[in-house]
Amino acid sequence: KAGVTQTPRYLIKTRGQQVTLSCSPISGHRSVSWYQQTPGQGLQFLFEYFSETQRNKGNFPGRFSGRQFSNSRSEMNVSTLELGDSALYLCASSLVGVGEKLFFGSGTQLSVL
Amino acid sequence: EDQVTQSPEALRLQEGESSSLNCSYTVSGLRGLFWYRQDPGKGPEFLFTLYSAGEEKEKERLKATLTKKESFLHITAPKPEDSATYLCAVEPADKLIFGTGTRLQVFP
C-alpha cells in the first residue's frame, strides 16, 4: 500500500513569488490536512479538506490556501512569499478526519530567499 | 487559549535507562490526545490515541497514559532505535494542536 506522497521534496523561492505544493493521499483516504513545521513553532495546523471541501482552518493569513480534487489529491498554495514562510510543509491523510490515525508524507522543505 | 506544552525539550538516555516524557495541555473540549514519533527527514508516525482520563495504551517499550491535564509517554529499557522526536497533539473541534516535541537520544 503506497504511502502519502508529497512533491516536490525541496523548493527554493524568492520573496514575493508564489508556490504550489502537492499531496497524494493513501488510496481510499478522503481527508487531507496540511501543517507547517518550523524549529521555533513546531507543527501548526493549516487546514483540512474532506471530499473537496475545506472543513477547518488554522490561524494563518489568507496567502495560504488549498484545494482538493475529486480523486482526493490536494494542493497547497502560498502567494507573495515572505522569509518567514521558510518551513517544512507536511500533509497527512486519513479516512475521515484529523481526529483519527494520520498518515504523514515526508514533507516539502521550502526555503524563501 | 488551547495550548500544548511538552517537557523536557531534549532527553539523553543510556540504553536500558527508563524515563518519561510529559505533555501538559489546556484545551476546551478534548476529543483526543495523540502521540507521534518523528525521525529526521520524515513525517510523523502515529503511535497512540487516548480519549479519556485513566486510559492507557502500550506498544513494545512505550506506554502512554492520560489524566485530565497531562499525558505521559513512558519508555521502558529504551534502545538506540528509539531515538527520535516525540510529538504530542490534542484535538479540540476538528483541528490538531501540536506541542513542540521532545527530542530523545538513546546511547548504547
Interface residues (C-beta under 8 A of the other chain):
Chain A: V4 S33 Y35 Q41 G42 L43 Q44 F45 E48 R55 N56 G58 L90 A92 G97 V98 G99 E100 K101 L102 F103 F104 G105 S106 G107
Chain B: R31 G32 F34 Y36 G41 K42 G43 P44 E45 F46 T49 L87 A89 E91 A93 D94 K95 L96 I97 F98 G99 T100 G101
